[in-house]
Amino acid sequence: MSIKVLTFGCRLNSYESEVMKQQATEAGLDNAILVNTCAVTNEAVRQARQQIRRAKRDNPNARIIVTGCAAQTESERFASMEEVDLVLGNDDKLKSDSYKSVPDFGVPMAEKIRVNDIMSVRETALHLIDGLEGRARAFVQIQNGCDHRCTFCIIPFGRGNSRSVAMGPVVDQIAKLVDNGYREVVLTGVDITSYGADLPGEPKLGALVKSILKHVPSLERLRISSIDSVEADPDLMDCIANEARLMPHLHLSLQSGDNMILKRMKRRHDRDHSIAFCKEVRALRPDMVFGADIIVGFPTETEDMFQRSLDIVEECDLTHLHVFPFSARPGTPAARMPAVKGPVIRERAQRLREAGEAALQRHLQSQIGREVQLLVERNGLARTEQFTLTEIDFGEPGEIVPARIVDATHRHLLAVGI
């Protein structure tokens, strides 16, 4: 074994893991496991710690370096693990020098920690990569950090304030990936609809999307990851309406369908805005589908408040639902609010997941008989333009192939080649 990376959490972490491996290799690191953690829930932190212990059991002679959002926000907790040799902050993990000197086994806990003040970081540099190992689509970081302080969220303290990558390097990276054979690219970040506020001229996300599609004409498919609908700018809406290469799938950071809960979360949208946004986008792009993040059991959530989250699944015609049982993160305002009891949270989460499964079924059934262009992810599985998982028995990973949807299971579509 040379360098192995364990990645938890978001697409941005997947991109950064590739950069980390590249930087560690350049630094001459060998026989090491890099663990890129997520801090979004207590469960994510628990899973990371569990995998660290397992990795050490399976590779007793490997050095283990832990980084990512959970390492940034809970560095001492990871440094106290005897399996861990080094804890790196989210900024340092992308620098080659960070991997040139790993402390010897048995050093004091404080010597294991190399975590700076993430709020002092003012810029985000784009690291050019050739691709992402084992993935049919490529991720490109355009932004990092977040200026908002939602009361449930620890991520700004793991990522710092919002900072954007200049448009030129983003276009250059995508052109390089396309030259290397990637047919689809996903723009990633922590809060990508805040893109450009810190750059000269303050370009918006829509301007970046237009620039990519103009200057990389050979890029076949472009996706944008989770967006905050209140920051969707006119150029982005124009792209949604008129750019066929921008894929018809948006993942919305809704979090709740109830206005009082949204206010207590310190979100900037309300229920009516979410419903109106989805209707406006569908008027511009009838084939658009929506995914959404919804938190269940946020402090003070009553049954009536939860019902409004259930209702918004149909009112926004959501297709791909990510359900998050509320997880109190230490240091956040929500952790000090009156909690909903655990059994109630679990029961509501199950009901919301069932509503999400019913919504997915409606979408799957509506696709039968349609002709689509599938991006093959791995042998036997592919994704439609709307990001719907599809089972196939043809095509090679990374190819885009024409197909007809002939049936659906409870989870995915079934297609044949045409």
Secondary structure as GFF3:
##gff-version 3
##sequence-region A 1 418
A	DSSP	beta_strand	3	7	.	.	.	ID=ss1
A	DSSP	alpha_helix	11	26	.	.	.	ID=ss2
A	DSSP	beta_strand	32	37	.	.	.	ID=ss3
A	DSSP	alpha_helix	42	58	.	.	.	ID=ss4
A	DSSP	beta_strand	63	68	.	.	.	ID=ss5
A	DSSP	alpha_helix	69	73	.	.	.	ID=ss6
A	DSSP	alpha_helix	75	79	.	.	.	ID=ss7
A	DSSP	beta_strand	86	88	.	.	.	ID=ss8
A	DSSP	three_ten_helix	92	94	.	.	.	ID=ss9
A	DSSP	three_ten_helix	96	99	.	.	.	ID=ss10
A	DSSP	alpha_helix	109	112	.	.	.	ID=ss11
A	DSSP	beta_strand	113	114	.	.	.	ID=ss12
A	DSSP	three_ten_helix	118	120	.	.	.	ID=ss13
A	DSSP	beta_strand	138	141	.	.	.	ID=ss14
A	DSSP	beta_strand	143	144	.	.	.	ID=ss15
A	DSSP	alpha_helix	155	159	.	.	.	ID=ss16
A	DSSP	beta_strand	163	164	.	.	.	ID=ss17
A	DSSP	alpha_helix	167	179	.	.	.	ID=ss18
A	DSSP	beta_strand	184	188	.	.	.	ID=ss19
A	DSSP	three_ten_helix	192	194	.	.	.	ID=ss20
A	DSSP	alpha_helix	205	215	.	.	.	ID=ss21
A	DSSP	beta_strand	221	224	.	.	.	ID=ss22
A	DSSP	three_ten_helix	229	231	.	.	.	ID=ss23
A	DSSP	alpha_helix	234	242	.	.	.	ID=ss24
A	DSSP	beta_strand	249	255	.	.	.	ID=ss25
A	DSSP	alpha_helix	259	265	.	.	.	ID=ss26
A	DSSP	alpha_helix	271	284	.	.	.	ID=ss27
A	DSSP	beta_strand	289	296	.	.	.	ID=ss28
A	DSSP	alpha_helix	303	315	.	.	.	ID=ss29
A	DSSP	beta_strand	318	325	.	.	.	ID=ss30
A	DSSP	three_ten_helix	333	336	.	.	.	ID=ss31
A	DSSP	alpha_helix	342	367	.	.	.	ID=ss32
A	DSSP	beta_strand	371	378	.	.	.	ID=ss33
A	DSSP	beta_strand	381	383	.	.	.	ID=ss34
A	DSSP	beta_strand	389	391	.	.	.	ID=ss35
A	DSSP	beta_strand	400	408	.	.	.	ID=ss36
A	DSSP	beta_strand	413	417	.	.	.	ID=ss37
###
